[in-house]
């Protein structure tokens, strides 16, 4: 996992990136 993505999610200053990341996770792990 990219540490930059984790930092962006924790910071919350990049809602668009967070949304894309969540969509990516959902596509990879639909059970979550």
ChimeraX commands (.cxc) that place a marker at each C-alpha (Angstrom):
marker #1 position 0.00,0.00,0.00 radius 0.5
marker #1 position 1.24,3.47,-0.84 radius 0.5
marker #1 position 2.21,5.43,2.28 radius 0.5
marker #1 position 1.29,8.66,0.45 radius 0.5
marker #1 position -2.28,7.39,0.06 radius 0.5
marker #1 position -2.43,6.51,3.76 radius 0.5
marker #1 position -1.22,10.00,4.70 radius 0.5
marker #1 position -3.78,11.61,2.41 radius 0.5
marker #1 position -6.58,9.55,3.93 radius 0.5
marker #1 position -5.46,10.42,7.46 radius 0.5
marker #1 position -5.02,14.11,6.61 radius 0.5
marker #1 position -8.41,14.28,4.89 radius 0.5
marker #1 position -7.30,17.19,2.70 radius 0.5
marker #1 position -7.75,15.09,-0.43 radius 0.5
marker #1 position -11.36,13.82,-0.35 radius 0.5
marker #1 position -11.21,12.99,-4.07 radius 0.5
marker #1 position -8.18,10.73,-3.59 radius 0.5
marker #1 position -9.84,9.12,-0.58 radius 0.5
marker #1 position -12.95,8.42,-2.64 radius 0.5
marker #1 position -10.94,6.90,-5.48 radius 0.5
marker #1 position -8.99,4.78,-3.00 radius 0.5
marker #1 position -12.18,3.52,-1.37 radius 0.5
marker #1 position -13.62,2.70,-4.81 radius 0.5
marker #1 position -10.43,0.82,-5.68 radius 0.5
marker #1 position -10.57,-1.17,-2.43 radius 0.5
marker #1 position -14.25,-1.93,-3.03 radius 0.5
marker #1 position -13.47,-3.21,-6.53 radius 0.5
marker #1 position -10.70,-5.43,-5.17 radius 0.5
marker #1 position -12.50,-6.51,-1.98 radius 0.5
marker #1 position -16.29,-6.27,-2.57 radius 0.5
marker #1 position -16.87,-8.07,0.73 radius 0.5
marker #1 position -15.57,-4.98,2.56 radius 0.5
marker link #1:1,2 radius 0.2
marker link #1:2,3 radius 0.2
marker link #1:3,4 radius 0.2
marker link #1:4,5 radius 0.2
marker link #1:5,6 radius 0.2
marker link #1:6,7 radius 0.2
marker link #1:7,8 radius 0.2
marker link #1:8,9 radius 0.2
marker link #1:9,10 radius 0.2
marker link #1:10,11 radius 0.2
marker link #1:11,12 radius 0.2
marker link #1:12,13 radius 0.2
marker link #1:13,14 radius 0.2
marker link #1:14,15 radius 0.2
marker link #1:15,16 radius 0.2
marker link #1:16,17 radius 0.2
marker link #1:17,18 radius 0.2
marker link #1:18,19 radius 0.2
marker link #1:19,20 radius 0.2
marker link #1:20,21 radius 0.2
marker link #1:21,22 radius 0.2
marker link #1:22,23 radius 0.2
marker link #1:23,24 radius 0.2
marker link #1:24,25 radius 0.2
marker link #1:25,26 radius 0.2
marker link #1:26,27 radius 0.2
marker link #1:27,28 radius 0.2
marker link #1:28,29 radius 0.2
marker link #1:29,30 radius 0.2
marker link #1:30,31 radius 0.2
marker link #1:31,32 radius 0.2
view
